[in-house]
């Protein structure tokens, strides 16, 4: 009888220990670093190389330190233009002789920058002008950062305007032969004088009933309201009339509304 012998082999699976893997070098934007993952046996599993961004700046532009786009040359700088690589610390394509800052102006988008004699950017900021929405009878004056009331014999229809150092926005002078009180969005062809105050008359009827004034072959209109209302924004007086057993106040658009 033949005796058979059986040999049993036990296979033990030992997992590869990658829990100790680490990144060799951090990637800081645009700085040309290598990015590598190493396991605990010092085997390289992933390898990638990052290169800096390249920018071609036109004449009058430069590449600020740690900024990934060309910017306009600030006042006092010399920026001939050229092709530059991103740099975290050094501004490129600009020459200055001393530390300076650009005067801040709200009339357009401005850069505020400080640069030392080695062309290192000390700080960089971008400013944009304020936008204002003026209601009818108000406008945005030059170099003023708020809407103000329209002056007499001008009209201001209202709208949205951007701060400007030199130009008034949203205001027009009344044409010859027309008039307006303070805070008006329109000009009027006639004025009715009541004592030392005025009521500005329109060519079209705005309220029912209205106060009608005939001059020659033309009729002009003032507004009437039951709400106690001054004759116009420049006046401190009220003009009241009785109509069909009701009391009405006679006024123009600046106080009665259209």
Buried (B, 14 or more C-beta within 10 A) or exposed (E): EEEEEEEEEEEEEEEEEEEEBEEEEEEEEBEEBEBBBBBEEEEEEEEEEBEBEEBEBBEBBBBBBBBEEBBBBBEBBEBBBBEBEBBEEBBBBBBBEEEBBBEEBBBEEBBBBBBEEEBEBEEBEEEEBEEBEBEBBBBBBEEBEEBBBBBBBBBBBBBEBBBBEEEBBBBEEBEEEBBBBBBBBBBBBBBBEBEEBBBBBBEEBBBEEBBEBEEEEEBBBBBBBEEEBBBBBBBEEBBEEEEEEEEBBBBBBBBBBE
